[in-house]
Amino acid sequence: MLWNKLGFIDTDEIAFDWASNSALTPTPFLLDDMTIRVYSGMRDEEGISRIGYVDLSIDDPTKVINYSQKPCLDIGFDGGFDDNGIILGDIIRSENELWMYYVGFQLVKKAKFLAFSGLAISKDRGETFSRTQNTPILDRSDNGLTINAIHTVIKENGIYRCWYAAGDSWQNIGGVDYPKYNIHYTESSDGVTFNKDRVDILCIDNENEEYRIGRPSVYKIKDGYLMFYTKGTKTGKDYYPGVAYSQDGIKWERKDDDFGLPLSYDGFDSIHLCYPRLLAVGNKVYCFYNGNNMGRHGFGVAELLEW
């Protein structure tokens, strides 16, 4: 793939009075004929993330035209699975509603954190979201004792097909524990119920020096499915996307060199480039992604020039 980097949305320059920094896992959504809305996790001074948005012009996706005056979705109740932060998984339309699949974080004594999946629904065009329940829709499992994080949902032939990151252990790098996880597939008949008799299929595992591979972003293409993901190695220096292809969405072939969007020589994406998410607008395809420190200062925008 060949890309043209269009620019950087510096969320530090936006006058949020409820958030201090970051735009974690930017997730673009075509709100209307004029607006690309990018939902992301925005942190307060204690590092706790809530969901907000930045609206961009459809004619110039580097131009900010609006932003959320308050969180679209706040953290959960004290003691809940999402009481210490939330980030985006996916946004889908369901008739006149928007469904937000999100990842909730909770701090516990004997692990760095827990991260499980919730669902919230908007009936006001994505301005605010309300939880469908206060418990995870994708809770812990034998291969996801600490992490089961939905990142893509596609409704196909009446089935909600979901790709998620699952993990249950940690990798110590330079004295810091980082989560270990890989990519799994599950499905649901209603998009809400996953935990009973759940399908659980390993799609992509770590290879060689990798210890984590996640944030699966899956798209239907002409001859099957395309997946972007982000992978990290035990050196602690590499945090960069990869690409895989599949005919059925379950068995995948990795082609990481196809991604083609390089680090910059300097600036916000000179060290890390992660969590890419695509949005088709007319005959154009844009990629929204985080840079250094996983989106500490905002997100980048690139345009696909050649597939």
N, C-alpha and C positions, 0 to 999 in steps of 0.2 A: 504494500500500500504506500502511496505517496501523499504527503500531507503538507498543507501550508498553515503555519501557526499564525493565527489572526491577532491574538493578544491575550491579556491577562485581566481578569476581574479581581481587583484588589479590594477585598471586603473590609480591610482596615480603613479604607477611605469612605465607607458608607456609614452614615450616622445612626447605627443601631443603638438604641438605648437599653436594650435587653441582652445584648451579646457583646463579648469582648474581642473575639478573634475566631478565625477558622471558617472553612466551608467544606466540611468533610463529606466524602462520597457524593459529589455533585450529580444530581439526577435531573436531566432536562425533560420538559414536558411541553408539548405544543398546546398552549392554553386557548388561543384563538388565532384569527388571521393576522394579528398584529404582534403577538407576544409569545416569546419563549420563556417559560418559567423554569427556573433552576432551583429545585429544592435541595437543601443540604443541612448538615448538622453544624450548628454554630455554638461555640463554647463561651461560657462565662469566665470570670477571673479565676474560678476554682477548677476550670477544665471540664466542666459538666456541659454536655451538648444538648441543645434543643433544636427542633426542626423549624427552619424559616425558609424564606425564598428571596431570590433576586429575579426581577423581570427584565428581559433583554428585548431589544427591538428585533423583529423578524428580518428586517432589512439590513441590520448591522448587529450581529450577535455579540459584539463587544461593547455595545452602548446600553447602559443601565437606565431604565425608564421608570422603575418602581422597585420597592422592596417591602418586606413584611415589617409592620410597625410593632408586632408582638409575635411570639411563637405561634406557628400553626398547630403544633403539637408540643405540649410541655412534658416534662418528666412525670413518671407515675408516682403513686402514693408511697410514703416511707415504708420500706420493707418489701416493696414490690420488685418484680424482675427488671423494671426499667426506671428505678429510682435514682440512678447515678449517671444518666445520660442516654440519649437515643440518636441513632443515625439512620440514614435512608437505606432501604432495601430496594423497593420499586414502587412505581405509581402506575395504576391502570384505570381505565374507564370501565364502569359497570352501569349501563343505562344512563341515568342522570346523576350518578354519583362518581366520585373519585375514591379509589381504594389505595391506601398507603400501607405497604408492607414495610415494617421498620425493625431495627435491631435495638433491643433494650439492654443496658448494662447495669450490673449490680456488683458491689464490692462485698467480698467475703473474706474470712480470716485465712484460709489455707490455700487459696488460689488468687492469682492476680485480679481476676474478675470473672464473672459469668456473663454470657451474651446469648440471649434467646430471642425469638421472633414474635412480634405482635402485629396486629392489624387495626387501623383506624380509618374511618370513613368521613368524607366531606360531602355535604349537601349544599354548599354555597360556592361552588366552582373552585374549590381548593384553597379558600381563604382560611378556614379552620377545619380541624379534624377531631373526631371523637372516637375513642377506643370502642371496639366491639366487645371487649372483655378485658379484665385487669390481670389475666393470666396469659402466658404465652400460647399462641396458636401452634408453634413448633417448639416444643419443650425439649428437655434433655433426653438422650437416648444412649444406648450402650457405646456407640461410636461418637457421640457428641455429649459427653458428660459436662463440659463447660461451655461449648459453643455449638449452636445450631442457628445459623443466621441466613435467612432467605434474602436473595439479592435479585432474582429475576422470576417473574410470574408471567406466563403466556397462556391465555385461554384458547384451547384448540379442541374442536369437536366435542364441546361441552365439558372438557376436563381442564382443570387448572394445573398446568405443568410448572414445576418449581425447581430451580437450581439454587443450592445453598452451600455455605461453608460449614463444615463440622469438625470439631476438635475436642481433645480431652487431655492435652499435655502441653509442656512448655519447653522452649529452647533458651538456654542461658547464653547470652552473647555479651561479653565485656562486663559481666556482673549484673546484667539486666535480663529479666525473664520476658520472653516474647511468646505469643501463642502459636502453637503448631496446629495446622488444619489443612484440609483438602476439600475437594468439590464433590458434592453428592446431588442426586436427583430424587424428587418425590412428586406426588400428585394428589389432587383432592377433587372431589365431585362438586364442592360448593365454594372452594377458595378459602374456607374458614376452618374446616375440620381436617386435621392432619394426624393427630396423635394416636388414634385407634387403628390398629392393623396397618401401620404406615408402610408404604413402599419406601425402600431406602437402598439406592444403588450408587456405588462409587463410580464417578465419571472420570475424574482426573486426579491422580495422586502426585505427590512430590517425587522429583527425580534428582539424582546426584546430590549436590550440596543444598538443595532446597529443603526448607523446613515448613514453609507455609505457601499455599496457593489458594486464593480466594477472590471474593467480590466477582463472582461469575456474572457476566452481562451477556445474555443470549439473544440472538436475533434470527428470525426466519429469513432465509435467502432462497434464491431460485432453486438450488439443488440440495437443500437441506437446512442446516443450522450453522451459525457462526457464533463463537464464544470469545469474548475478551476476558482476561483475568489479570490479577497482579500476583507476582511471586517474589519471595525473598529467600536469600541464601544464608548459610551459617556464617559467612564472612561478616554479615551485618552491613555490607556496603551496597548490595544490589537490591533494589525494590523497584521493579519494572514490569510492564505488562507482557503478556503472551497471547497467542491466538490458537484456537483449535476449531476443527470442522467436524461435522457429524451429519449422517443421513437421517438418523432417527432421534437425535437429541440425547441419546444415552451412551452410545459408543463413540468416543471422540479420538481424533488424531491431532496431535499437537504440531503446529507449524509456527513456532514463536518468532522466527525471523520475518514473518509476513507483516508484523505490526507496523514497522517502518516510521514511527514517530520518535525522533531521537531526543535525548537530553540537549538542552541549550548549553552554550559555552559559559554563560553566566545568567544571573537572574533567578526567578522564582522556581524554575524547573531544571536547574543545572546539576542537582544532586539526586533528586528522586523524581520519578514520573509514575503516577499510579491512578488506579480506579477509573479508567476510561469508560465513557458512556456515550453512545451514538444517538443522534436524532436526525431523521430525514425531514427536510423542509423543502417541499417542491422537488426540484431536481438536484438539490444539494444535500450533502451529508456532513454534519458537524460532529466533532468529538469534544466533549467536555471532560476535563481531567484535573486531578490534583498534582501539585508539584512537591517542592521540598517540604519535609516534615509533615507529610500527609495532609496538605491543605491548610497549613497554619495561617497563610495570608490570603487565601482565596483559591481561584481555579482558572485554568487556561481554556482557550477555545481554538480549535484547529479545523480546517476545512479539508475534506477528502478531495484530492485532485485526480487520483488514479487508483482503481481497485486492483 
